[in-house]
Amino acid sequence: MNLTIFVLALFDGIAYAALVFIVALGLTLIFGVMRILNVAHGSLYAIGAYATVSLTGAFLSMGFAPVFAFPLMLVSAILVGVLLGGPIEWLLLRRIYDKPEVLQLLVTFAVFMILEDVQRLVWGSQPYFQAAALQSLGNVTLFGVTYTVYQLILLPAVALALLLGLRFFLRRTVIGKLILATTEDREAAQSIGIDADKVFLLTFIVGAALAGLGGALASPTTSILPGMGADMIVLSFAVVATAGLGQIEGAALTALLIGLGRSFAVYVWPETAVLVPYLIMVLVLLVRPEGLFGSPAARKI
Amino acid sequence: MNRLLITSALCAALPMAALAADKPDALKVGMTTFLTGPASVFGVPARDAAEILVEDINANGGINGVPVEVTFIDEGAGAEALTSEFRRLVETGEAEVMFASISSGNCQTLAPLAEDLEVPNFMWDCGTQKIFEENDYTYVFRTQANAAPEMVAAVAYLLKTKPDFKTIAVVNQDYAWGRDSWDIFSTTLKALKPDVEVVGEFFPKFGAPDFSTEISRLQALRPDVILSTSWGGDLDTFVQQASQRGLTNTSTFVLPLAESSLERLGSSLPAGHIVGARGDHYFLHPERRDDADFKAFMEKYEAKTGDVSVYPVFHASQAFAALQAAYEKAIADNGVDWPSKEQLVAAMDGLEFQGLGNPVKIREDNQGIEDQLMGTTVQTGDYPFATLENIMIFDGDELTTPVGEVSIDWVGGLDAAFLDGLTVSTFEN
């Protein structure tokens, strides 16, 4: 393998890892704070993508410039967080925090199934494609290979900004500290006057919005079609489990590990590209069942 | 004396009664199609088409006065649910004839079941060539071509339009169709043009949302030709990402199933790439587009769905045309009001029928012989998506593996003379 191929595989791996990380971030945040593995995260991802495509399509047909697609991604993510994340936590999850984990898993899985059918009902079964945002940023050519600025620069930049932003939010702001305190010990937090219900609701909305944002950011690069959420939940769960559930920085490193592993596989031995993320997961979990960065006590499932 | 006469008359009539059947209130057909899952890009258009076709048949008095009724079964529900639903429809008498199916895997499951249940079954869309090569069937027929002629047509068109290319890479979905179609395509290509070099073989997973890494790799490899037999969302994503990154400017794409994605791909599929249609299926079919029945159907379909017709629509039309032709032939051959199952099956042998494409013929091994249409994309501005130019329609007889031979061996034994001997009708657009 020469240096050029090494660098090319590196670029591809980083671009892929960025997207996976953004989705995994919401999943691991929700788990870290609420101790719930939210299978419906996959649907929220898909709905974020569908919403972006529909909104962008509508705005473009009204004559707006393609650059409006970017704020619309944020709008879609917030809509997913508030309109779906909020009611899911408030109406369903709130009732089952003290129930067995299996039940929690089944409830979020049921929500996932319901939302999958809702997507079909609203958007039908034909694939959508809306790449205005990606096209508006143009391409760069490196080593004779053309990349889109969107995938090579924007996605990793957004992923990095989210990682740093979330770290800052959790450690330096009052709300973030309230979330951390509730994560540490819910009862103790409540006894000193923290409204744990509100903290959980907020966390879930933020987590759901991150899923929606992942979908929104993915939408210009891929076909939006039924079933896309299922794929993403499996992959982001692999990232989150390998990192250790609830580990935010760990998820970033693992996403990178899995992204790079996959892209090097495509260059070296394409037949194994599908296998690599799960191979990494199995190897890590064999050695460290709690995940790369997890502590044994944090494990729940 | 009178009683004796009546009894003997009845006895004389008995053999006839046993052979023919009573005219039913309706001819009930069960059709399996994907209403959910990724393959619903084929299944839903086929269902919409079936509804129009049945409406048309019934508006013209049905088949010998008997109206047709269709029940749809969702193939997306999984093989187990599909099998039990198929069995239930047949055993409760809710279907006299079955149309199954889109997925080759489902065809391989349902063909033996149809044979066991002794129900006439039309394989109306699935591609695997193996079914009639590995088994003999009495009740199972294919009202369309199979993977072998489809891939041979793609190779033939590629060699006729771009004879001097040197390198090829493949990006196919990682499941039976992706692998089998590449087997047939590459074997045919090596037989007809032995000096071609395969520089890359990629089989990303079925439903993969991202082909960026494969595209980077292909840009570094710079093959003359890139083949992809992918379909639906996978094909859309692959072509879109390739076009975004300029890969469509440096390599010629051969996309044997892209006729079904033309409208969705819009301007992303630029001019100069090779597109196939799994048969002579194209909403601007050069030999059929001026025919009144064709035009009327296309208008109805567009009015109903808002989209142009894609190949599963044509496949559905062939299944219903075969149904109508078979019943009419069986009725005429036997001089009955309504044929028995045996009479219907007998009528299928050598049956000729015409759906929306050119006429199709059922061969002695129950395989349909269907022409193949290939073309090159062009963005004319008449439609907001690519249409085809330099269209070639290949004669189905010459492309289809002879009876009793195994496709992969047959295509491996072809030589350059085969290419020159093909009967081709060429149309500018």
Contacts between the chains, C-beta under 8 A, distances in Angstrom:
chain1	res1	chain2	res2	distance
A	4	B	220	7.5
A	5	B	220	6.9
A	8	B	216	5.2
A	8	B	217	7.7
A	8	B	220	6.4
A	9	B	213	7.3
A	9	B	216	7.8
A	11	B	216	7.2
A	12	B	212	5.5
A	12	B	213	4.1
A	12	B	216	5.2
A	13	B	213	7.7
A	15	B	212	6.1
A	16	B	210	6.3
A	16	B	212	6.6
A	16	B	213	7.0
A	19	B	210	7.8
A	120	B	36	6.9
A	124	B	44	7.9
A	125	B	35	7.6
A	125	B	36	6.9
A	125	B	40	3.8
A	125	B	41	6.9
A	125	B	44	5.6
A	126	B	40	7.9
A	126	B	41	6.0
A	126	B	44	7.5
A	126	B	264	7.0
A	127	B	41	6.7
A	127	B	232	6.7
A	127	B	233	4.1
A	127	B	236	5.3
A	127	B	237	8.0
A	127	B	264	6.3
A	129	B	236	5.9
A	129	B	237	7.7
A	129	B	240	5.6
A	129	B	264	6.8
A	129	B	265	7.8
A	129	B	266	8.0
A	129	B	268	7.5
A	131	B	240	6.4
A	131	B	244	6.4
A	131	B	268	7.8
A	134	B	244	6.3
A	135	B	244	7.0
A	139	B	244	7.6
A	139	B	245	6.6
A	139	B	246	6.8
A	143	B	220	7.7
A	144	B	219	6.9
A	144	B	220	7.0
A	145	B	216	5.2
A	145	B	219	4.3
A	145	B	220	5.9
A	146	B	219	6.4
A	146	B	245	4.6
A	146	B	246	4.5
A	146	B	247	7.8
A	147	B	216	7.4
A	147	B	245	6.7
A	148	B	244	5.6
A	148	B	245	6.2
A	151	B	212	6.2
A	218	B	209	6.9
A	221	B	209	7.9
A	221	B	210	6.6
A	221	B	212	7.6
A	221	B	241	6.6
A	222	B	209	4.3
A	222	B	210	6.1
A	222	B	237	5.0
A	222	B	241	7.7
A	223	B	209	7.5
A	223	B	233	3.9
A	223	B	234	7.6
A	223	B	236	4.5
A	223	B	237	4.4
A	223	B	240	7.3
A	225	B	38	6.5
A	225	B	232	7.5
A	225	B	233	4.2
A	226	B	36	7.1
A	226	B	37	7.1
A	226	B	38	7.3
A	226	B	40	7.4
A	227	B	37	6.7
A	227	B	38	6.0
A	227	B	207	6.3
A	228	B	207	7.9
A	228	B	209	6.1
A	231	B	207	6.1
A	231	B	209	6.4
A	232	B	209	7.6
A	262	B	213	7.1
A	263	B	213	4.5
A	266	B	202	7.2
A	266	B	213	4.2
A	266	B	214	6.0
A	266	B	217	5.9
A	267	B	213	7.5
A	267	B	217	6.0
A	270	B	200	7.7
A	270	B	201	6.9
A	270	B	202	5.0
A	270	B	203	7.0
A	270	B	214	7.7
A	270	B	217	7.9
A	271	B	203	6.9
A	273	B	204	6.8
A	273	B	205	7.9
A	273	B	213	7.6
A	274	B	174	6.7
A	274	B	204	7.4
A	274	B	205	4.4
